Amino acid sequence: MVTTMKMKKRNLVRMPLHERIADDLRNELQALDEGVKISTEPELAERYGVSVPTLRIAMTILVHEGIVIRKHGSGSYIAPKKIQNEPVVSSNRRVVGVPIFLDHFAEPCATDYWLRFYHFLFSSMEEHGIAFRMLPVRPPEEMHSAEFSQFIQSPEAAALLLSNHLPQSFLDTAKSKNVPCFGIFGTAENLIVSIGLNYRTMTATALDYFQTKGRQRVGMIAWAPNEIQTLNVGSNNEFPRVDTFKQCAQERGLASKNCWICSDLHPKNKGAGWSALREIWSASSLRPDAIFVSDSGLLPGVLQAARELRIRIPEDLLVLSQSNSPESIQIPPNVTKLEYHLSDFCDPLIEGIRRTLNGENLEPGAVVEVSGSLIEADSDLDTELRPLQTELSSGGR
């Protein structure tokens, strides 16, 4: 039977807040037997009169010191003595740098996704007792980061976790300092673990689904020009999105006109999905009967345009949307989705970093491909188009 630790309330002064809490807890926890369950973070936060995030920082310090272990879905416990006597890392290099691309937060259609991504990533790292430091990176036209330069030169730099492409010079600097790199959408040979979308598999899944539903004319709405829509997770998967879509359609005997494909979009363009569907619908008297929306950030605009054009979904137009942030964008049940969760990206990265911090010498080049799970639209649904929670103006978002 697990014993839950009880604590008295204390007033602490003089030291920085999270350090005062960590110091007080350290004195009490080290006197307890291993396996004792610690009060929850909200309970401890109430005890000290602080917010839960502040309390969590203090607890993370104790996790790094090997005094506390966290068990997902269960809580925090006094660590076994053998763990308390062994540091998580054999040297003082125990901080993971996370470059934050400031340009992400200037993109109206993508900002919400990146906020949720970083929140999920940092929460996961805290849960596993991994210390991290955010390193702001300026927009692509400048692409510099004083914080990165300072971090990579410091003895505490244990690893880099990249959420997007970095210039090769950044990776070369990290390599010269023997700092291992992990990342999403990066070139596999430069990273210990690389996570990426298998766009060919996703496209094939979407078109196979359209075919099983008897659709013969397929279109696509995607972010960014064709020449930069590549998947950098290995040479076998480096396919531009438009070329991949056309190739997969041709292999299945499906019609796919150029005017049914809109890919010159960018998250900075307000109302991109709205204007894309209108452009496709007005381009020809022969219209697609199925559309693959390659990012759920485009879907609200697509559905807004469909409603204004009186396009019935799925009768007139079968819509399948990639869903990369299911908790933030509500996809109507009459839309089929290829869904993946942020944990599909973060969990393999966290595991690789954890093993590296614990002294394993992992070889670079491991690739984890995410292709999503097909969740079919409700065939029994009344398919009258319904208003979205957030209405869009005819000019955009």
N, C-alpha and C positions, 0 to 999 in steps of 0.2 A: 504494500500500500504506500502511495506517495504522500509524503508529509508536505503540506503547504507552509512556507515560512511566514511568520507573523513579525511585524516590525513596529517599533514605536516611532512616533513623529519627532523629528529633531529640527532645530533651527541651525542653519549653517551660514557662516559669514566668511568674508575676506577672499576666498579662492574664487576663480571663475565658476559660474554656476554648474555647468555639466561636470567639471572636475571635482567640485565640492561634493556633488551627489555621488560620483564614481568613488571618491575616496571614502565617503561614509559607508557606501554599500560594500566596498572591498573589505573594510574592517569587520563587518558583520558576516559576510558570506564566507570568508576564509575560515571562520570558526565552525561552519556547519558541515554536516556529513555529505558526501557525494550522493547525487540522486535526489536531493531535496528540491521540491518544486518551489520556485520563487514566485512571489506575488506578481500579478500581471502588470504590464507597463502602465495601463490607466490607473490601477490602484496605487502604484508607486508614484506616478505623477501627482495624484491627489495628495499623497502623503507629503511630498515635498513642495506642493503648491506651484508646480510648473506644468508646462504643456507636455503632451506625450512625445512629440518630436525631440524636445530637449532631454527628456528622460531616456529616450531611445539612444541618443548619442552617448550618454553615460554608460548605458548597458553595453553598447558596442565596444567601448573601451575595455570593459571587463571580459567581453568575448575575445578580443584580441589578446588579452593577458592570459587566456585559458582558464579563467575562474568560472565562467558561465558558458553553458552550451545552449543553443536554441534548437528546438525541435519543431519543425513545421507543423502547424495545426494543433500543437500540444502546449507549448509554452517554453519557459526558460528554466533551467535546472543547474544545480551545482555540478560542475564538471568533475569527472574522476580525477584523483590526485595525479595520475600519470600524465593527464593532459595539462593540468595546472603547472606541472614541472617542465613541460616542453613548450617552448614558444611556437606560435603558429608559423613563423618564418625564422630561419636559422640566422638571419642577419637583420640589420635595421632597415632593409629595403622592403617595406611592407605596405606601401600606399599605391593604389591603382589610379592612374590619371585617365580622365574621361574628357576628351575634347568635345566641347559643345559648339555646334555651328550656329552662330548668331543669325545667319541668314534664314535658318529654319523658321525663326519666329517673326519673319517679315512676310511670310506666305499665308494669306488668309485661309486658304483651303487646307493647309497642312499643319498649322500651328497646334491645333488641338491634338493631332496625332502625336507630334513630337513631345508635347507636354506630358501626355499620358505615357509615352514610351520611356522618357527619362524618369518619371515618377515610379514606374514599375521597375525599371532597372535599378534605381538607387534603393528602393525598398527591398529588392531581392538581395542586393549586396549587403545592406545592413543586416538582413535576416541571417546571412551566412557569415557575419562578422568580418566583412571585407571593408577596410578603410579605403576611401576614394577621395579624389580631389577633382573638381570641375575646372576645365581649362578652356576658357572662351577662345574661339577662333573667329577672326573677323571675316567679312564677306569674301566670296571667291576672288573678286577683282584685287583684293589686298592679300588675303590668305596668309595672315601671320598671327602669331600668338606669343606675346611676351610670357604669359603664364606657362605655355608649353615649354618654351626655352628654359625657363627657370626650373620647371619640374624635372625635365629630362636630365638636367645637370646635377640634380640633388641626389644624395645617397639613399634617400627614402623611396626613389622611383622603383617600384617592383614590376609594373606592367602598364601597358596602354590598352584601353578598351575603346575602339573606334565605332561610332554609330553611323558613319558614312565614309565616303572617299576622303582621303587626305593626300596632299601632294607627296610624290615619291621622296622628296627631300626630308619630309617629316619622318617617314619610315626608315630612311637611310640613317638619320640621326639617332633614332631609337636603336637600330641595329648596331651602330658604332658604340653605343653605351651598354650593349647587351641587355636591353630592356625588351622583353618579349611583347608581341602585339597580338591582340585578339580583335575581331571586328565583324561588322555586318556589311555586306556588299563590297568587301575588299578583295584584292587579288590574292588568291589562296596561297601562293608560294611565299608571300611576305608575312603571313599570319600563322600563329599556332593553331587557332581555330577560326574558320571563316563561315559565317552564316549567310545564306542567300536564298532568294526565291528561284525555284526551278520554273522559269516562265514557260518553257516549252511544255512541261507536264501540265501546268495550269491551263495553258491554251488548249492543249489536246483534250483535257477534261471538259472544258467549256464547250468545245465544238462537238465532242462525242455526245454530250447531253443535248445540244441543239438537234443533232441528227436523230437521236432516239425520240425526240418530240416531233419529228417530221418537218423540221425547219430546213430550208434549202438556201436561203439568202442571208449571209451573216455579215455583221459589221462590228466595229470596235471603236471605243472611245478610251484614250490613254493619255498619260502625262508625257510631255516633252517630245522633241523631234526624234525621228527614227534613229539618227546616227548616235545618240547618246543613250538609247534605251537598251543597254546591254547588261547582261548578268555576269558579273565577274567572280564566279565561284568555280572556275575550272574551264579548260578549253572545250570540253564536250557540251557546255551549256552557254557559250557566249553567242547568243542569238539576238539580233535586234528585234524588238517586239513586233513591229509591223511585218518584217520579213518572215518571222516565225508564224505569225497569224496567217499570212497568205499561204505559206508553205503547208501548214496544217490543214487549212481549208481545202487546198488543191488535192492533198492526199486523200481527203474524204469525199471529194466530188461536190463540194459546196461552193456556191457562187459567192465571190467577195470582190466587189468593185472598189476602186480607189476612193470614189466619192462616198462610200459607206464607212470609211475609216478616218477618224480625226485623232491625230497624235501630236500635233504641233501645239500642245497645251502646256501650261505651267501653273503650279499652285498659286503663283502671284496673280494670275488672271482671274478676276472675280467673275463668277457665273460661267466658268469654262464648260461644265457639263451641259448647262442650259443652252449655250450658243452652239455647242457641238451637235446635239441632237437636232436642233433646228436647221443647221447647215446640212446635215445628212438627209433630213426629211424633204428639204426643198431642192436637193441637187438633181433628182431624177424622178420620173413618174414611176419607175420601178424601184421599190424601196425594200430594205432588208426586213425579214420577219423575225430576226433575232439579233441582239446586241450584247457584246461582252464589254462590260465596264471594268476597266483594269484597276480601278481604285475606288473604294467606297466614298472617298472625299468628293468624287465627281457625281455620285449617284443622286444627291438631292436636287442638283440642277437638271439632271436628265429627267427625273420624275416630274419636276416642275414644268419642263418643256412639254413632256408627254401629256400632262393634264391640260395645258393651254391649247395644244394641237388636237385634243380629243383622241389621243391614241390609247386604245384599250390594252392594258397589260394583264395577262399575257396573250389575249386573243389576237390582237393586231401585231404586237411586238413582244417576244419572249426576252426578258431581261435577266442576265446573269451578272452579278457583281462580285468582284473580289472584295473581301471584307477583312481589312487589316486592323480594324479597331472596333470590334463588335460592341464594346461597352460604351462607345461614344456616339456612334452613328446608328440610328434606328432604321433598320432595313425592313420595309413592309413585307408581310408574309406572302404577297403575290410576286415577290422577286426572289429568284434562286440565288444562292450565294456560295462562293468558295471562301470558306472562313478559316482563318488561323488566328491564334492568340499571341499576345506579346511574349508569353512564356516560351513559345516555340523558338523565338530568337534568343531570349535572355538566358534560359536555363543551360544550354550547352556552353555558352560563354562563361557563365558563373562557375560551372563545373570545371572547365579548363583552367580558369584563373585560380580557383581554390586548390587544385592539384599543383599548379605551379608555385603558389605561395607556400605549400607544404613540402616543397623540395623536389618534386618530380621534374625531370628534364624531358619535356614533351617536344617531339619533333614537329616542325612547321608543316603546314599543308593539309591539315584535317579539314574536310568540307562537310557541312551539314546543310542539306537542301530542304527548304520548306515549300510544300506544294498545296497545302490547304485541304480542307474536307468539304465535300459537296453537300449542301443542305438545300433540298429541293423545296420549291415554292409549294404552298398549300393548294392542292388541286381542287379542294372543295370550297375555296374562299370565294365570296362574292367579290368579283374583280372590278367593281366600280372604283375609279381612282379616288383616293382619299387625300385630303390636305396633309402636308407635312407639318410637324410641330413648328418649324421655322420657315416662314414663307420667304420666297425670293422675289425681288422686284424684277421686272422684265429686262432690266439692264444688268443684272448679276446679283451676287451675294450681298 
